[in-house]
Amino acid sequence: MRDEFAGGLWPADPHGVPRYCGRPHWREPHPVRVGPVAAGATLCALWILLGLLAFARDGEGQAMTGAGFAWVTLTASTIATVAAAVLARYGDRGAAVGVAAVAGTAAGVTGLSVELYLLLTGDWILWLHRPTGCRILQLVVRTADSFEKLVH
């Protein structure tokens, strides 16, 4: 009677040749395709671009500022990252890859820009952008300083 395993490693057929030759081929059940990745990347880039064009203005809405650019890009890329996580869990993983790639790139470029500004000027650009609510706080601080000077 012949052994069931040729050499003890693979099951053999009646002719002595192993039935399983070569490496196993494993396939991804839901492969990521190029089309959805490109679509996700394009839509995320449009999302960030439209956010920049719509909201990256100074306090009076006149010109685009570096601080406005940084805040809007970081906000838009954070929202896009959450959308990528939702897509990866419940939707198309290819689109999630495209969205995450563009959102990460935008956040990285913004972070490098903020750091470069800090190195060149010594100012932290994210705090230079003062929304209208901060003006009220500045007025309160000035009033308190003035009151303190009167008391002393």
Rosetta blueprint (number, residue, H / E / L):
1 M L
2 R L
3 D L
4 E L
5 F E
6 A E
7 G L
8 G L
9 L L
10 W E
11 P E
12 A E
13 D L
14 P L
15 H L
16 G L
17 V L
18 P E
19 R L
20 Y L
21 C L
22 G L
23 R L
24 P L
25 H L
26 W L
27 R L
28 E L
29 P L
30 H L
31 P L
32 V L
33 R L
34 V H
35 G H
36 P H
37 V H
38 A H
39 A H
40 G H
41 A H
42 T H
43 L H
44 C H
45 A H
46 L H
47 W H
48 I H
49 L H
50 L H
51 G H
52 L H
53 L H
54 A H
55 F H
56 A L
57 R L
58 D L
59 G L
60 E L
61 G L
62 Q L
63 A L
64 M L
65 T L
66 G H
67 A H
68 G H
69 F H
70 A H
71 W H
72 V H
73 T H
74 L H
75 T H
76 A H
77 S H
78 T H
79 I H
80 A H
81 T H
82 V H
83 A H
84 A H
85 A H
86 V H
87 L H
88 A H
89 R H
90 Y H
91 G L
92 D L
93 R H
94 G H
95 A H
96 A H
97 V H
98 G H
99 V H
100 A H
101 A H
102 V H
103 A H
104 G H
105 T H
106 A H
107 A H
108 G H
109 V H
110 T H
111 G H
112 L H
113 S H
114 V H
115 E H
116 L H
117 Y H
118 L H
119 L H
120 L H
121 T H
122 G L
123 D L
124 W L
125 I H
126 L H
127 W H
128 L L
129 H L
130 R L
131 P L
132 T H
133 G H
134 C H
135 R H
136 I H
137 L H
138 Q H
139 L H
140 V H
141 V H
142 R H
143 T H
144 A H
145 D H
146 S H
147 F H
148 E H
149 K H
150 L H
151 V H
152 H L
